[in-house]
Amino acid sequence: MPAHEALRLLKDAAARVRDPVSGQSLQQAGMVGAARFEDGRLVFKVTVTPRHDAEQRQRLLSALARQVRHAGWDGPVDAEIAELPAFGAEPAAGDTPEPEPGPAVGDPGLPPKRAIPGVQRIIAVASGKGGVGKSTVAVQLALALRDRGFAVGLMDADIYGPSLPMMLGVNQRPHLDEREKIVPIRAHGLRCMSVGFLVGDKTPLIWRGPMVMGVVKQFVEDVDWSGLDYLVIDLPPGTGDAQLSMAQLVPVSGAIIVSTPGSLALLDAVRGLQMFEKLEIPILGVVENMAWYELPGGARDFPFGQGGARRMAEEAGVPLLAEIPLDGRLRLAGDTGQPDLPVQVAAVFSGMAERVAAALPVPASSAR
């Protein structure tokens, strides 16, 4: 049986086994990954959490192996357990693992961060709350960096509300290469990955924290991002599991906080900024979206208030990277999956990309 066919059977089998902790199938919960072939054996990992007791783990492995054989795989099966740490949990006596080589960053209780192979700089785009245009900023920043000649990737880590497929007009599914690495989708000169490429745009994702961590971990470790100058990561709004997972896993080069000028959005944005500071991730700056609306004749209306993000940036001692006006062409670009903007609309993002590239330079030889 070809390798890709056996991997498809594993995916089908995972959809038939229920996780007793989350109540979802292993496929829905993103618990099965890192499948490979070794000497004719189908080897795969099942990701669990400390909430899975020994009996549950053994049952999951047995049930999954049984379903794989039932689906048609007649070769040897070797299932392995991989455990995600519980954030904030104290390790039990005797369970503290030996530290892996490499410098730890931030909290000494966190494992050492690992660089993503072949990626020069990692930029996290975040917001304190939803609806402020964070994904639009992430996409347009990636495109503006592309226009400056850099090789750019875009990771949609907004697990619950993936918007990349719609904004880029992509309905493809990624595939595995010969090393069993996920190959990012290529669109608009970017290399892209989103959970939306895997589950469809109408599938509700009701995942618990550990499952979110598992998806983020897979996007970091199992996707081939090699050869990038910048990887732009669109984080979900707020200060939850995806942000903490990213901070644990990789050395983020810098974070951008997106907000509207309104007081409530700014309050949440401050919380996001403080979270990154506590995680010892540099703040590249603040972006104020929906800053104003240009009226006929050139006057400006400020429907959400004026200058709030600028004041927040000044108080925090970080740059104001951009003030983005309300513009129907920007909304249309995202809604139609044609994100490239007219020059006059793209100018604000070009300026933002220039500031980001200056703050996080890459070797000149790596620019494309």
Residue pairs with C-beta under 8 A, 6 or more apart in sequence:
1 72
1 73
1 74
1 75
3 37
4 176
6 37
6 42
6 73
6 75
7 35
7 176
7 180
9 68
9 71
9 72
9 73
10 32
10 35
10 42
10 44
10 68
10 73
11 27
11 32
12 67
12 71
13 64
13 67
13 68
13 70
13 71
14 25
14 26
14 27
14 31
14 32
14 64
14 67
15 25
15 26
15 27
15 28
16 25
16 67
17 25
17 26
17 60
17 63
17 64
17 67
18 24
18 25
18 26
19 25
19 26
19 29
19 31
19 60
20 52
20 56
20 59
21 49
21 51
21 52
21 56
21 208
22 29
22 207
22 208
22 211
24 206
24 207
24 211
26 32
26 46
26 60
26 64
28 207
29 207
29 208
29 211
29 214
30 47
30 207
30 211
30 214
30 215
30 218
31 46
31 47
31 48
31 211
31 214
32 44
32 45
32 46
32 47
32 64
33 44
33 45
33 47
33 214
33 218
33 222
34 44
34 45
34 82
34 180
34 222
35 42
35 43
35 44
35 45
35 180
36 43
36 44
36 180
37 43
38 78
40 75
40 76
41 75
41 76
41 77
41 78
42 68
42 73
42 75
42 76
42 77
42 78
43 78
43 79
43 80
44 78
44 79
44 80
45 79
45 80
45 81
45 82
46 57
46 60
46 61
46 64
46 79
46 80
46 81
46 82
47 82
47 83
47 84
47 214
47 217
48 56
48 57
48 60
48 81
48 82
48 83
48 84
49 83
49 84
49 86
49 210
50 83
50 85
50 86
50 89
51 86
51 210
52 60
57 81
61 79
61 81
64 79
65 77
65 79
68 77
69 77
84 210
84 213
84 214
84 217
85 111
86 210
87 209
87 241
87 244
99 111
99 112
100 111
100 112
101 112
102 112
102 113
102 114
103 112
104 110
104 111
104 112
104 113
105 112
105 113
105 251
105 280
106 247
106 279
106 280
107 279
110 247
110 248
111 248
113 248
113 249
113 250
113 251
114 249
114 250
115 250
115 251
116 122
116 220
116 225
116 231
116 250
117 225
117 226
118 225
118 226
118 227
118 228
119 153
119 225
119 226
119 228
119 230
119 231
120 228
120 229
120 230
120 362
120 363
120 366
121 229
121 230
121 231
121 253
121 254
121 360
121 362
122 230
122 231
122 233
122 250
122 251
122 252
122 253
123 141
123 230
123 231
123 232
123 233
123 252
123 253
123 254
123 255
123 256
123 284
123 356
123 360
124 233
124 235
124 243
124 246
124 252
124 254
124 255
124 256
124 276
124 281
125 134
125 137
125 138
125 141
125 232
125 233
125 234
125 235
125 255
125 256
125 258
126 134
126 235
126 237
126 243
126 255
126 256
126 257
126 258
126 272
126 276
127 134
127 237
127 257
127 258
127 259
127 265
127 268
127 269
127 272
128 237
128 238
128 239
128 257
128 259
128 265
128 267
128 268
128 269
128 270
128 271
128 272
129 237
129 238
129 264
129 265
129 268
129 269
130 161
130 237
130 238
131 237
132 237
132 258
132 259
132 260
132 265
132 269
132 289
132 290
133 258
133 260
133 289
133 290
133 324
134 234
134 235
134 237
134 258
135 156
135 158
135 163
135 164
135 167
135 234
135 334
136 167
136 289
136 330
136 334
137 256
137 258
137 287
137 289
137 324
137 349
138 154
138 232
138 233
138 234
139 154
139 164
139 167
139 168
139 234
139 334
139 339
140 330
140 339
140 341
140 346
140 349
141 232
141 256
141 349
141 352
141 353
141 356
142 152
142 153
142 154
142 190
142 230
142 232
143 152
143 188
143 189
143 190
143 339
143 340
143 346
143 349
144 346
144 349
144 350
144 352
144 353
145 152
145 229
145 230
145 232
145 353
145 356
145 357
146 152
146 188
146 189
146 190
147 346
147 350
147 353
148 350
148 353
148 354
148 357
148 367
149 367
149 368
150 229
150 230
150 357
150 362
150 366
150 367
150 368
151 191
151 227
151 228
151 229
151 230
151 366
151 368
152 189
152 190
152 191
152 228
152 229
152 230
152 231
152 232
153 184
153 190
153 191
153 192
153 193
153 225
153 228
153 230
153 231
153 232
154 164
154 190
154 191
154 192
154 193
154 231
154 232
154 234
155 192
155 193
155 194
155 219
155 223
155 225
155 231
155 232
155 233
155 234
156 162
156 163
156 164
156 192
156 193
156 194
156 195
156 196
156 234
157 216
157 219
157 233
157 234
157 235
157 236
157 242
157 246
158 234
158 235
158 236
158 237
158 242
159 195
159 205
159 207
159 212
159 215
159 216
159 236
159 242
160 205
160 207
160 236
161 236
162 194
162 195
162 196
163 196
163 234
163 334
164 170
164 192
164 194
164 196
164 197
164 234
165 171
165 194
165 196
165 197
165 201
166 196
166 201
166 334
166 335
166 337
167 333
167 334
167 337
167 339
168 187
168 188
168 190
168 192
168 337
168 339
169 187
169 336
169 337
169 338
170 185
170 187
170 192
170 197
170 337
172 185
172 197
173 197
173 198
174 182
174 183
174 184
174 185
174 193
174 197
174 198
174 223
175 182
175 183
176 182
176 183
177 183
177 224
179 224
181 222
181 223
181 224
182 193
182 218
182 222
182 223
182 224
183 223
183 224
184 191
184 192
184 193
184 223
184 224
184 225
185 191
185 192
185 193
185 197
186 192
188 339
188 340
191 225
191 228
193 219
193 223
195 205
195 215
199 205
207 215
209 240
209 241
210 241
212 240
212 241
212 242
212 245
213 241
213 242
213 244
213 245
216 241
216 242
216 245
216 246
216 249
217 245
217 249
220 246
220 249
220 250
221 249
225 231
229 362
229 366
229 367
229 368
230 360
230 362
233 246
233 252
235 242
235 243
235 246
236 242
236 243
237 268
238 268
238 272
239 271
239 272
239 275
243 275
243 279
244 279
246 252
247 279
247 281
252 281
253 282
253 360
254 281
254 282
254 283
254 284
254 356
254 359
254 360
255 276
255 281
255 282
255 283
255 284
256 283
256 284
256 285
256 286
256 287
256 321
256 356
257 269
257 272
257 273
257 276
257 283
257 285
257 286
257 287
258 269
258 286
258 287
258 289
259 265
259 266
259 268
259 269
259 286
259 287
259 288
259 289
259 308
259 309
259 312
260 266
260 288
260 289
260 290
260 291
260 304
260 308
260 309
261 288
261 290
261 291
261 302
261 304
261 305
261 306
261 307
261 308
261 309
262 304
262 305
262 308
263 305
263 308
265 304
265 308
266 308
266 309
266 312
269 286
269 309
269 312
270 312
270 316
273 283
273 286
273 312
273 316
273 318
276 282
276 283
277 283
283 316
283 318
284 318
284 319
284 321
284 355
284 356
284 359
284 360
285 313
285 318
285 319
285 320
285 321
285 355
285 356
285 359
286 309
286 312
286 313
286 316
286 318
286 319
286 320
286 321
287 309
287 320
287 321
287 322
287 323
287 324
287 352
288 308
288 309
288 310
288 320
288 322
288 323
288 324
289 324
290 303
290 304
290 324
290 325
290 326
291 302
291 304
291 306
291 309
291 323
291 324
291 325
291 326
292 300
292 301
292 302
292 303
292 306
292 323
292 325
292 326
293 300
293 301
293 302
293 303
293 325
293 326
294 300
294 301
294 325
294 327
295 301
300 325
303 326
309 320
309 323
310 320
310 323
313 319
313 320
314 320
319 355
319 359
321 352
321 355
321 356
322 348
322 349
322 351
322 352
323 348
324 330
324 348
324 349
325 348
327 345
329 341
329 342
329 345
330 341
330 345
333 339
333 340
333 341
340 346
341 349
